[in-house]
Amino acid sequence: MRAFSDTHPAVLLLYFSAVAGVCMFVLHPLIQALALFGAVLACLFQADLFDVRTHLGFLLLFMVTALLNPLFHHNGVTVLFVLNNNPITLEAVLYGLTAAAMLLAVLYWFRLFSSVMTSDKLLFLFGALSPKAALLLSMTLRYIPLFRIQAHKVEASQRALGLYKEDNIVDTLRGRMRVFSVMVTWTLENGIVTADSMTARGYGVGRRSYFSVYRFCSSDAVLLAVITFLTAVTVLGAGTGALQYAFYPEITAPPASALQLYSLIAYGILTLLPVILRITEEIKWKSLLSKV
């Protein structure tokens, strides 16, 4: 079994579309909890995404988003307590937690997507259909981490020049604005240079042959079948109302059923597929080493 990041790009695209699509369109607390748990666990297993500050920032975003809804929306019939003559309802709290989980889950999944789906994979998938759109998409995803790295370099250079001598908020804001101004110019210039360079090499000009290092093998076929089956079970549950969930005016959910349970289990396995493949690969590798 190959690593998840080494899977065929078409299978990866289908996987991320399925897991993120269900997360965005099925507003069920358990679905959002499974999506968030699977995304966080997958990012923790991805070496280049193990950044404590980013996880703390996402945690802060989750807390703020979850608190905003019950503070500003007072719909619902189950009043927990009254704050400044405003009722804080159970329905608003649960909706805020679910919406915050959905937001963070989508951010985590797209973060994993940008790490796994590299520029060459996107060009491989969409280059033949629309070379310009493929180039634009790959450049956009590439510049998200590249922008952050370059911003740190610019800020470090400015600190070395002594532009942050005054340790106060005003000086810090001025420095951030300088860095942002430099980065906007750098992004536009670098994007134009990259596009001109690709055009000069003949990219997107007429019909051309493509060299591909990606081969669709048997493990990709098995993984594709598993993803399709799990997604179909989840979509079936959502389409038939087994995963329907209403927050207002009171919390209402369909009665527990076998289809509901199967749909939740299927989506849970779907979100954990990257971790399962990683653990399987580690076990197989250690088993092979023990035989040497």
RACORSUL-V350602 format. One line per field, one symbol per residue. burial: I if it has 24 or more other ideal C-beta (glycine too) atoms within 12 Angstrom, else O. A space follows every 10 residues. Layout:
burial = ???
This chain:
burial = OIIIIIIIII IIIIIIIIII IIIIOIIIII IIIIIIIIII IIIOIIOOIO OOOIOOOIOO OIOOIIOOII OOOIIIOOOO OOOOOOOIII IIIIIIIIII IIIIIIIIII IIIIIIIIIO IIIIIIIOOO IOOIIOIIIO IIIOOOIOOI IOOIIOOIOO OOOOOOOOOO OOOOIOOOIO OIIOOOIOOO OOOIOOOIOO OOOIOOOOOO OOOIOOOOOI OOIIOIIOOI IOIIIIIIOO OIIOIOIOOO IOOOOOOOII OOIIOIIIII IIIIIIIIOO OOOOOOOOOO OO
